Amino acid sequence: MDFAPLDRDVQPRAGECQKRERFSSGARSQLTVVTSELSLAEALVKPMREEDVPRQTTSRQFLSSRANLRVIPVQRAILIEAARQRATSSRLKLPDTIHVATAVILKCTTLLTNDQQFKSLSNLPVVILSEVTS
């Protein structure tokens, strides 16, 4: 089974949810998407700042575990791996390395993001969502 962790740059917005649905529908039975619970906190910042309750609800619903999406708690092993990633890849900030560590710990095959900085990873293939959904 393939895994693809999401990071904070893959956030649910009304129009983008449809793009994501098109991306995932073709591989629905073959792909499991994994994200850290950290994604929820990251995705809620802007809607909370703007008091956008519908978008907060969309974010909460989108970032809930279901058949092909696993939302993983930030655990000690992930934090230790994040520290290792940060020590060897100083370009990434701690939240980003938590996403990478989640992928590494869960043996993910691909990192799905819209953040170009992740392309510098040598230990994990990166797919830029905007490049495959345009």
DSSP file (Angstrom, degrees, kcal/mol; ACC not computed):
  #  RESIDUE AA STRUCTURE BP1 BP2  ACC     N-H-->O    O-->H-N    N-H-->O    O-->H-N    TCO  KAPPA ALPHA  PHI   PSI    X-CA   Y-CA   Z-CA
    1    1 A M              0   0    0      0, 0.0     2,-0.3     0, 0.0    30,-0.1   0.000 360.0 360.0 360.0 136.4    0.0    0.0    0.0
    2    2 A D  E     -a   31   0A   0     28,-1.0    30,-1.9   106,-0.1     2,-0.4  -0.634 360.0-160.3 -90.6 150.2    1.3    3.5   -0.9
    3    3 A F  E     -a   32   0A   0     -2,-0.3   107,-1.6   104,-0.2   106,-1.1  -0.964   9.3-173.5-128.4 146.9    1.1    6.4    1.5
    4    4 A A  E     -a   33   0A   0     28,-1.2    30,-1.2    -2,-0.4   107,-0.2  -0.869  16.4-146.9-140.8 106.1    1.3   10.1    0.9
    5    5 A P  E     -a   34   0A   0      0, 0.0   107,-2.0     0, 0.0    30,-0.3  -0.464  10.9-142.4 -74.0 144.5    1.5   12.5    3.8
    6    6 A L  E     -a   35   0A   0     28,-1.6    30,-0.6    -2,-0.2     2,-0.2  -0.706  14.9-160.7 -96.1 154.1   -0.1   15.9    3.4
    7    7 A D    >   -     0   0    0    105,-0.5     3,-2.2    -2,-0.3    89,-0.1  -0.709  41.1 -80.8-125.8-176.1    1.4   19.0    4.9
    8    8 A R  T 3  S+     0   0    0      1,-0.3   105,-0.1    -2,-0.2    -2,-0.0   0.690 121.2  66.0 -62.0 -20.2    0.1   22.5    5.8
    9    9 A D  T 3  S+     0   0    0      1,-0.2     2,-0.7     2,-0.0    -1,-0.3   0.474  87.9  71.4 -83.5   0.0    0.3   23.7    2.2
   10   10 A V  S <  S+     0   0    0     -3,-2.2    -1,-0.2   102,-0.1    33,-0.1  -0.771  73.6 161.6-110.7  82.8   -2.4   21.2    1.2
   11   11 A Q        -     0   0    0     -2,-0.7     2,-0.4    31,-0.1     5,-0.1  -0.811  42.7-107.6-109.8 144.0   -5.3   22.9    2.9
   12   12 A P        +     0   0    0      0, 0.0     2,-0.3     0, 0.0    47,-0.1  -0.544  43.6 162.7 -74.5 125.7   -9.0   22.4    2.2
   13   13 A R     >  -     0   0    0     -2,-0.4     4,-2.5     1,-0.1     5,-0.2  -0.955  50.4-104.7-133.9 153.5  -10.7   25.3    0.3
   14   14 A A  H  > S+     0   0    0     -2,-0.3     4,-0.8     1,-0.2     3,-0.2   0.887 118.8  35.4 -48.2 -55.9  -14.0   25.0   -1.4
   15   15 A G  H  > S+     0   0    0      1,-0.2     4,-1.2     2,-0.2     3,-0.4   0.859 117.0  53.7 -68.8 -36.0  -12.6   25.0   -5.0
   16   16 A E  H  > S+     0   0    0      1,-0.2     4,-2.8     2,-0.2     5,-0.2   0.785  96.0  66.2 -73.6 -26.4   -9.5   23.0   -4.1
   17   17 A C  H  X S+     0   0    0     -4,-2.5     4,-2.2     1,-0.2    -1,-0.2   0.888 101.2  51.0 -60.7 -36.5  -11.5   20.2   -2.5
   18   18 A Q  H  X S+     0   0    0     -4,-0.8     4,-2.2    -3,-0.4    -1,-0.2   0.915 109.7  49.1 -66.9 -41.7  -12.9   19.4   -5.9
   19   19 A K  H  X S+     0   0    0     -4,-1.2     4,-2.4     1,-0.2    -2,-0.2   0.939 112.3  48.4 -59.5 -46.4   -9.4   19.3   -7.4
   20   20 A R  H  X S+     0   0    0     -4,-2.8     4,-2.7     1,-0.2     5,-0.2   0.878 108.5  54.4 -62.4 -37.8   -8.2   17.1   -4.6
   21   21 A E  H  X S+     0   0    0     -4,-2.2     4,-2.6    -5,-0.2    -1,-0.2   0.915 108.6  48.3 -63.7 -42.2  -11.2   14.8   -5.2
   22   22 A R  H  X S+     0   0    0     -4,-2.2     4,-0.9     1,-0.2    -2,-0.2   0.908 112.7  49.4 -62.5 -41.1  -10.3   14.5   -8.9
   23   23 A F  H  < S+     0   0    0     -4,-2.4     4,-0.4     1,-0.2    -2,-0.2   0.918 118.9  37.3 -63.9 -42.9   -6.7   13.7   -7.9
   24   24 A S  H >< S+     0   0    0     -4,-2.7     3,-0.6     1,-0.2     4,-0.3   0.764 102.8  70.3 -84.1 -24.6   -7.7   11.1   -5.3
   25   25 A S  H >< S+     0   0    0     -4,-2.6     3,-0.7     1,-0.2     4,-0.2   0.855  95.2  54.4 -66.3 -33.5  -10.7    9.5   -7.1
   26   26 A G  T 3< S+     0   0    0     -4,-0.9    -1,-0.2     1,-0.2    -2,-0.2   0.806 122.2  28.5 -68.2 -28.6   -8.6    7.8   -9.8
   27   27 A A  T X> S+     0   0    0     -3,-0.6     4,-1.9    -4,-0.4     3,-1.6   0.144  82.4 124.8-116.8  18.5   -6.4    6.1   -7.2
   28   28 A R  T <4 S+     0   0    0     -3,-0.7     3,-0.1    -4,-0.3    -1,-0.1   0.850  78.2  42.6 -51.8 -43.5   -8.9    5.8   -4.4
   29   29 A S  T 34 S+     0   0    0     -4,-0.2    -1,-0.3     1,-0.2    -2,-0.1   0.646 121.0  42.5 -79.5 -12.4   -8.6    2.0   -4.0
   30   30 A Q  T <4 S+     0   0    0     -3,-1.6   -28,-1.0     1,-0.1     2,-0.4   0.600 104.5  65.8-107.5 -14.7   -4.8    2.1   -4.3
   31   31 A L  E  <  -a    2   0A   0     -4,-1.9     2,-0.5    -7,-0.2   -28,-0.2  -0.921  51.2-168.0-122.4 133.1   -3.7    5.1   -2.2
   32   32 A T  E     -a    3   0A   0    -30,-1.9   -28,-1.2    -2,-0.4     2,-0.4  -0.982  17.7-147.9-113.8 126.8   -3.9    5.9    1.5
   33   33 A V  E     -ab   4  69A   0     35,-3.3    37,-3.1    -2,-0.5     2,-0.4  -0.793  13.6-166.0 -95.7 135.0   -3.2    9.5    2.4
   34   34 A V  E     +ab   5  70A   0    -30,-1.2   -28,-1.6    -2,-0.4     2,-0.3  -0.953  10.7 170.8-121.3 138.4   -1.5   10.1    5.7
   35   35 A T  E     -ab   6  71A   0     35,-2.5    37,-3.4    -2,-0.4     2,-0.2  -0.988  32.0-113.8-142.8 154.5   -1.2   13.4    7.6
   36   36 A S  E >   - b   0  72A   0    -30,-0.6     3,-2.0    -2,-0.3     4,-0.4  -0.532  29.1-118.0 -79.3 150.4   -0.1   14.5   11.0
   37   37 A E  T >> S+     0   0    0     35,-2.5     3,-1.1     1,-0.3     4,-1.1   0.747 111.5  78.2 -58.4 -21.6   -2.6   16.0   13.4
   38   38 A L  H 3> S+     0   0    0     34,-0.3     4,-2.3     1,-0.3    -1,-0.3   0.823  80.5  67.7 -55.2 -32.1   -0.3   19.0   13.1
   39   39 A S  H <> S+     0   0    0     -3,-2.0     4,-2.8     1,-0.2    -1,-0.3   0.855  94.6  55.6 -58.8 -36.2   -2.0   19.6    9.8
   40   40 A L  H <> S+     0   0    0     -3,-1.1     4,-1.6    -4,-0.4    -1,-0.2   0.942 108.2  46.5 -63.4 -47.0   -5.3   20.4   11.5
   41   41 A A  H  X S+     0   0    0     -4,-1.1     4,-0.8     1,-0.2    -2,-0.2   0.913 115.6  46.9 -60.7 -42.1   -3.7   23.1   13.7
   42   42 A E  H >< S+     0   0    0     -4,-2.3     3,-0.6     1,-0.2     4,-0.5   0.901 111.9  49.8 -66.8 -40.7   -2.0   24.6   10.6
   43   43 A A  H 3< S+     0   0    0     -4,-2.8    -1,-0.2     1,-0.2    -2,-0.2   0.750 108.8  53.3 -71.5 -23.7   -5.1   24.5    8.5
   44   44 A L  H 3X S+     0   0    0     -4,-1.6     4,-2.3    -5,-0.2     5,-0.3   0.659  86.5  82.5 -86.4 -16.0   -7.2   26.2   11.1
   45   45 A V  H <X S+     0   0    0     -4,-0.8     4,-2.7    -3,-0.6     5,-0.2   0.948  95.2  39.5 -56.7 -56.9   -5.0   29.3   11.7
   46   46 A K  H  > S+     0   0    0     -4,-0.5     4,-2.5     1,-0.2     6,-0.2   0.931 116.4  49.0 -64.9 -47.3   -6.2   31.4    8.8
   47   47 A P  H  4>S+     0   0    0      0, 0.0     5,-3.2     0, 0.0    -1,-0.2   0.870 114.6  47.2 -61.1 -33.4   -9.9   30.5    9.0
   48   48 A M  H ><5S+     0   0    0     -4,-2.3     3,-1.0     3,-0.2    -2,-0.2   0.909 110.8  50.9 -71.3 -41.6   -9.8   31.3   12.8
   49   49 A R  H 3<5S+     0   0    0     -4,-2.7    -1,-0.2    -5,-0.3    -3,-0.2   0.895 116.9  40.7 -60.4 -39.5   -8.0   34.5   12.3
   50   50 A E  T 3<5S-     0   0    0     -4,-2.5    -1,-0.3    -5,-0.2    -2,-0.2   0.390 109.4-124.6 -89.5   2.6  -10.6   35.5    9.7
   51   51 A E  T < 5 +     0   0    0     -3,-1.0     2,-1.2     1,-0.2    -3,-0.2   0.868  52.7 160.7  53.2  40.1  -13.5   34.1   11.8
   52   52 A D     >< +     0   0    0     -5,-3.2     4,-1.9    -6,-0.2    -1,-0.2  -0.730  13.9 177.6 -93.5  86.7  -14.4   32.0    8.8
   53   53 A V  H  > S+     0   0    0     -2,-1.2     4,-2.4     1,-0.2     5,-0.2   0.879  75.5  54.6 -64.1 -41.9  -16.6   29.3   10.5
   54   54 A P  H  > S+     0   0    0      0, 0.0     4,-2.4     0, 0.0    -1,-0.2   0.914 110.6  46.6 -59.8 -39.9  -17.5   27.5    7.3
   55   55 A R  H  > S+     0   0    0      2,-0.2     4,-2.5     1,-0.2    -2,-0.2   0.860 109.6  54.3 -70.1 -33.7  -13.9   27.1    6.3
   56   56 A Q  H  X S+     0   0    0     -4,-1.9     4,-2.4     2,-0.2    -1,-0.2   0.927 110.2  47.5 -61.6 -43.5  -13.0   25.9    9.9
   57   57 A T  H  X S+     0   0    0     -4,-2.4     4,-2.6     2,-0.2    -2,-0.2   0.917 110.9  50.8 -63.6 -44.2  -15.7   23.3    9.6
   58   58 A T  H  X S+     0   0    0     -4,-2.4     4,-3.1     1,-0.2     5,-0.2   0.917 110.8  49.4 -59.0 -44.6  -14.4   22.2    6.1
   59   59 A S  H  X S+     0   0    0     -4,-2.5     4,-2.4     2,-0.2    -2,-0.2   0.927 111.7  48.1 -61.7 -45.6  -10.9   21.9    7.5
   60   60 A R  H  < S+     0   0    0     -4,-2.4    -2,-0.2     1,-0.2    -1,-0.2   0.911 115.7  44.3 -62.4 -42.0  -12.1   19.8   10.5
   61   61 A Q  H >< S+     0   0    0     -4,-2.6     3,-0.9     1,-0.2    -2,-0.2   0.923 114.0  48.8 -69.3 -44.0  -14.1   17.5    8.2
   62   62 A F  H 3< S+     0   0    0     -4,-3.1     2,-0.5     1,-0.3    -2,-0.2   0.876 109.7  53.1 -63.6 -37.8  -11.4   17.2    5.6
   63   63 A L  T 3< S+     0   0    0     -4,-2.4     2,-0.4    -5,-0.2    -1,-0.3  -0.263  85.7 108.4 -98.0  47.4   -8.7   16.4    8.2
   64   64 A S  S <  S-     0   0    0     -3,-0.9     5,-0.0    -2,-0.5    -3,-0.0  -0.960  77.8-101.6-119.0 140.5  -10.6   13.5    9.9
   65   65 A S        +     0   0    0     -2,-0.4     2,-0.2     6,-0.1     5,-0.2  -0.311  56.1 146.3 -60.8 141.0   -9.6    9.9    9.5
   66   66 A R  B >   -C   69   0A   0      3,-2.6     3,-1.1     0, 0.0     5,-0.0  -0.835  62.6 -52.3-156.4-167.0  -11.6    7.9    7.0
   67   67 A A  T 3  S+     0   0    0      1,-0.3    -2,-0.0    -2,-0.2     3,-0.0   0.858 134.0  16.4 -48.5 -51.0  -11.2    5.1    4.6
   68   68 A N  T 3  S+     0   0    0    -36,-0.1   -35,-3.3     1,-0.1     2,-0.4   0.187 116.7  73.4-113.8  17.1   -8.3    6.5    2.6
   69   69 A L  E <   -bC  33  66A   0     -3,-1.1    -3,-2.6   -37,-0.2     2,-0.5  -0.975  56.0-170.2-133.5 120.7   -7.1    9.2    5.0
   70   70 A R  E     -b   34   0A   0    -37,-3.1   -35,-2.5    -2,-0.4     2,-0.7  -0.947   8.7-157.4-109.8 123.3   -5.2    8.5    8.2
   71   71 A V  E     -b   35   0A   0     -2,-0.5   -35,-0.2   -37,-0.2    -6,-0.1  -0.900  18.3-154.6-100.5 115.3   -4.7   11.4   10.6
   72   72 A I  E     -b   36   0A   0    -37,-3.4   -35,-2.5    -2,-0.7   -34,-0.3  -0.765  11.0-124.8-100.5 129.0   -1.7   10.4   12.8
   73   73 A P        -     0   0    0      0, 0.0     2,-0.9     0, 0.0    -1,-0.0  -0.359  33.0-105.7 -63.9 148.4   -1.1   11.8   16.3
   74   74 A V        -     0   0    0      4,-0.1     2,-0.2     3,-0.0    24,-0.0  -0.695  52.7-177.1 -77.0 109.6    2.3   13.4   16.9
   75   75 A Q     >  -     0   0    0     -2,-0.9     4,-2.2     1,-0.1     3,-0.4  -0.623  40.6-101.6-109.6 166.7    4.1   10.8   19.0
   76   76 A R  H  > S+     0   0    0      1,-0.2     4,-2.5     2,-0.2     5,-0.2   0.889 120.6  53.2 -54.2 -45.9    7.5   10.6   20.6
   77   77 A A  H  > S+     0   0    0      1,-0.2     4,-2.2     2,-0.2    -1,-0.2   0.875 109.4  50.0 -60.8 -36.9    9.0    8.5   17.9
   78   78 A I  H  > S+     0   0    0     -3,-0.4     4,-2.5     2,-0.2    -1,-0.2   0.906 109.9  50.3 -67.5 -41.7    7.8   11.1   15.3
   79   79 A L  H  X S+     0   0    0     -4,-2.2     4,-2.1     2,-0.2    -2,-0.2   0.889 110.6  49.2 -64.5 -39.2    9.4   13.9   17.3
   80   80 A I  H  X S+     0   0    0     -4,-2.5     4,-2.0     2,-0.2    -1,-0.2   0.922 112.9  46.9 -65.8 -43.6   12.7   12.1   17.6
   81   81 A E  H  X S+     0   0    0     -4,-2.2     4,-2.7    -5,-0.2    -2,-0.2   0.879 109.6  54.9 -64.8 -36.9   12.7   11.4   13.8
   82   82 A A  H  X S+     0   0    0     -4,-2.5     4,-2.7     2,-0.2    -2,-0.2   0.902 106.9  50.5 -62.2 -40.9   11.8   15.1   13.2
   83   83 A A  H  X S+     0   0    0     -4,-2.1     4,-2.3     2,-0.2    -1,-0.2   0.908 111.0  49.0 -63.1 -41.0   14.8   16.2   15.3
   84   84 A R  H  X S+     0   0    0     -4,-2.0     4,-1.6     2,-0.2    -2,-0.2   0.924 112.3  47.9 -63.9 -44.0   17.0   13.9   13.2
   85   85 A Q  H  X S+     0   0    0     -4,-2.7     4,-1.6     1,-0.2    -2,-0.2   0.907 112.3  49.3 -61.9 -42.2   15.5   15.2   10.0
   86   86 A R  H  < S+     0   0    0     -4,-2.7    -1,-0.2     1,-0.2    -2,-0.2   0.879 108.9  53.0 -66.0 -37.8   16.0   18.8   11.2
   87   87 A A  H  < S+     0   0    0     -4,-2.3     3,-0.3     1,-0.2    -1,-0.2   0.818 118.6  35.2 -67.4 -30.8   19.6   18.1   12.1
   88   88 A T  H  < S+     0   0    0     -4,-1.6    -1,-0.2     1,-0.2    -2,-0.2   0.568 125.2  39.4-100.9 -10.1   20.4   16.7    8.7
   89   89 A S    ><  +     0   0    0     -4,-1.6     3,-1.7    -5,-0.2    -1,-0.2  -0.627  62.1 174.0-138.7  76.3   18.2   19.0    6.6
   90   90 A S  T 3   +     0   0    0      1,-0.3    -1,-0.1    -3,-0.3    -4,-0.1   0.591  68.7  76.8 -66.6  -9.9   18.4   22.5    8.1
   91   91 A R  T 3  S+     0   0    0     26,-0.1     2,-0.3     2,-0.1    -1,-0.3   0.790  85.3  73.9 -69.6 -26.2   16.4   24.1    5.2
   92   92 A L  S <  S-     0   0    0     -3,-1.7     2,-0.1    -7,-0.2    -3,-0.1  -0.683  79.4-132.2 -93.6 141.8   13.2   22.7    6.7
   93   93 A K     >  -     0   0    0     -2,-0.3     4,-2.3     1,-0.1     3,-0.4  -0.414  34.6 -95.9 -84.0 165.7   11.5   24.1    9.8
   94   94 A L  H  > S+     0   0    0      1,-0.2     4,-1.9     2,-0.2     5,-0.2   0.881 122.6  51.7 -54.3 -47.4   10.3   21.9   12.7
   95   95 A P  H  > S+     0   0    0      0, 0.0     4,-1.5     0, 0.0    -1,-0.2   0.915 111.4  49.2 -58.2 -38.8    6.7   21.7   11.6
   96   96 A D  H  > S+     0   0    0     -3,-0.4     4,-2.1     1,-0.2    -2,-0.2   0.900 109.2  51.1 -65.2 -39.9    7.8   20.6    8.1
   97   97 A T  H  X S+     0   0    0     -4,-2.3     4,-3.0     1,-0.2    -1,-0.2   0.789 103.7  59.1 -70.7 -25.0   10.2   18.0    9.6
   98   98 A I  H  X S+     0   0    0     -4,-1.9     4,-2.2    -5,-0.2    -1,-0.2   0.903 106.9  47.8 -66.1 -39.6    7.3   16.6   11.7
   99   99 A H  H  X S+     0   0    0     -4,-1.5     4,-1.9     2,-0.2    -2,-0.2   0.929 114.1  46.3 -64.1 -44.4    5.5   16.0    8.4
  100  100 A V  H  X S+     0   0    0     -4,-2.1     4,-2.6     1,-0.2    -2,-0.2   0.926 112.0  51.0 -63.4 -44.6    8.6   14.3    6.9
  101  101 A A  H  X S+     0   0    0     -4,-3.0     4,-3.1     1,-0.2     5,-0.3   0.884 106.8  54.1 -61.6 -39.2    9.1   12.3   10.1
  102  102 A T  H  X S+     0   0    0     -4,-2.2     4,-2.0     1,-0.2    -1,-0.2   0.921 110.8  47.2 -59.4 -43.2    5.5   11.1   10.0
  103  103 A A  H  <>S+     0   0    0     -4,-1.9     5,-3.2     2,-0.2    -2,-0.2   0.916 114.0  46.7 -63.7 -44.0    6.1    9.9    6.4
  104  104 A V  H ><5S+     0   0    0     -4,-2.6     3,-1.4     3,-0.2    -2,-0.2   0.942 112.5  48.4 -65.6 -48.3    9.4    8.2    7.3
  105  105 A I  H 3<5S+     0   0    0     -4,-3.1    -1,-0.2     1,-0.3    -2,-0.2   0.879 115.7  44.6 -60.8 -38.8    8.0    6.4   10.4
  106  106 A L  T 3<5S-     0   0    0     -4,-2.0    -1,-0.3    -5,-0.3    -2,-0.2   0.376 112.4-120.6 -88.5   5.6    4.9    5.2    8.5
  107  107 A K  T < 5 -     0   0    0     -3,-1.4    -3,-0.2    -4,-0.2  -104,-0.2   0.895  43.9-176.3  57.6  43.8    7.1    4.1    5.5
  108  108 A C      < -     0   0    0     -5,-3.2    -1,-0.1    -6,-0.1  -104,-0.1  -0.360  24.0-150.0 -68.3 151.3    5.3    6.4    3.1
  109  109 A T  S    S+     0   0    0   -106,-1.1     2,-0.3     1,-0.2  -105,-0.2   0.649  75.0  21.6 -96.8 -17.9    6.4    6.2   -0.5
  110  110 A T        -     0   0    0   -107,-1.6     2,-0.5    14,-0.1    -1,-0.2  -0.996  62.7-137.4-151.4 147.4    5.6    9.9   -1.5
  111  111 A L  E     -d  126   0B   0     14,-2.6    16,-3.1    -2,-0.3     2,-0.5  -0.959  19.7-156.8-108.8 123.1    5.2   13.3    0.1
  112  112 A L  E     +d  127   0B   0   -107,-2.0  -105,-0.5    -2,-0.5     2,-0.3  -0.883  35.0 129.5-102.1 123.6    2.2   15.3   -1.3
  113  113 A T  E     -d  128   0B   0     14,-2.3    16,-3.3    -2,-0.5    17,-0.3  -0.927  58.9-134.5-157.3 173.3    2.6   19.0   -0.8
  114  114 A N  S    S+     0   0    0     -2,-0.3     2,-0.7    14,-0.2    14,-0.1   0.220  76.8 105.3-117.2   6.9    2.4   22.5   -2.4
  115  115 A D    >   -     0   0    0      1,-0.1     3,-1.5     2,-0.0     4,-0.2  -0.804  57.9-158.4 -94.0 112.3    5.6   23.6   -0.7
  116  116 A Q  G >  S+     0   0    0     -2,-0.7     3,-1.8     1,-0.3     4,-0.2   0.740  84.3  75.0 -61.9 -24.6    8.5   23.6   -3.1
  117  117 A Q  G >  S+     0   0    0      1,-0.3     3,-1.6     2,-0.2    -1,-0.3   0.804  84.4  65.9 -60.3 -27.8   11.1   23.4   -0.3
  118  118 A F  G X  S+     0   0    0     -3,-1.5     3,-2.0     1,-0.3    -1,-0.3   0.700  80.3  79.3 -68.8 -17.0   10.2   19.7    0.2
  119  119 A K  G <  S+     0   0    0     -3,-1.8    -1,-0.3     1,-0.3    -2,-0.2   0.715  80.4  69.6 -62.3 -18.2   11.7   19.0   -3.3
  120  120 A S  G <  S+     0   0    0     -3,-1.6    -1,-0.3    -4,-0.2    -2,-0.2   0.563  72.8 114.0 -76.9  -7.2   15.1   19.2   -1.6
  121  121 A L    <   -     0   0    0     -3,-2.0     5,-0.1     1,-0.2   -32,-0.0  -0.429  43.3-175.0 -66.4 134.2   14.4   15.9    0.3
  122  122 A S  S    S+     0   0    0     -2,-0.2    -1,-0.2     1,-0.1    -3,-0.0   0.635  78.5  53.9-101.1 -17.8   16.6   13.1   -0.8
  123  123 A N  S    S+     0   0    0      1,-0.2    -1,-0.1     2,-0.0    -2,-0.1   0.413 110.3  40.9 -99.0   2.7   15.1   10.3    1.2
  124  124 A L  S    S-     0   0    0     -5,-0.1    -1,-0.2   -13,-0.0   -14,-0.1  -0.935  80.2-120.2-153.8 123.1   11.4   10.7    0.0
  125  125 A P        -     0   0    0      0, 0.0   -14,-2.6     0, 0.0     2,-0.4  -0.360  31.6-148.3 -62.0 143.9    9.9   11.4   -3.4
  126  126 A V  E     -d  111   0B   0    -16,-0.2     2,-0.5    -5,-0.1   -14,-0.2  -0.953  11.7-164.8-120.9 133.6    7.9   14.6   -3.5
  127  127 A V  E     -d  112   0B   0    -16,-3.1   -14,-2.3    -2,-0.4     2,-0.7  -0.980  16.8-141.2-115.7 126.3    4.8   15.4   -5.6
  128  128 A I  E >>  -d  113   0B   0     -2,-0.5     3,-1.5   -16,-0.2     4,-0.8  -0.789  10.9-149.4 -87.9 114.3    3.7   19.0   -5.8
  129  129 A L  H >> S+     0   0    0    -16,-3.3     4,-1.4    -2,-0.7     3,-1.3   0.865  93.5  56.5 -54.0 -44.4   -0.1   18.9   -5.7
  130  130 A S  H 3> S+     0   0    0    -17,-0.3     4,-0.7     1,-0.3    -1,-0.3   0.762 103.3  56.9 -62.8 -23.1   -0.6   22.0   -7.9
  131  131 A E  H <4 S+     0   0    0     -3,-1.5    -1,-0.3     1,-0.2    -2,-0.2   0.714 113.3  38.0 -79.2 -21.2    1.4   20.3  -10.6
  132  132 A V  H << S+     0   0    0     -3,-1.3    -2,-0.2    -4,-0.8    -1,-0.2   0.548 118.9  45.5-106.1  -9.9   -0.8   17.3  -10.8
  133  133 A T  H  <        0   0    0     -4,-1.4    -2,-0.2     1,-0.1    -3,-0.1   0.444 360.0 360.0-110.8  -2.4   -4.2   19.0  -10.3
  134  134 A S     <        0   0    0     -4,-0.7    -1,-0.1    -5,-0.2    -3,-0.1   0.504 360.0 360.0 -71.2 360.0   -3.8   21.9  -12.7
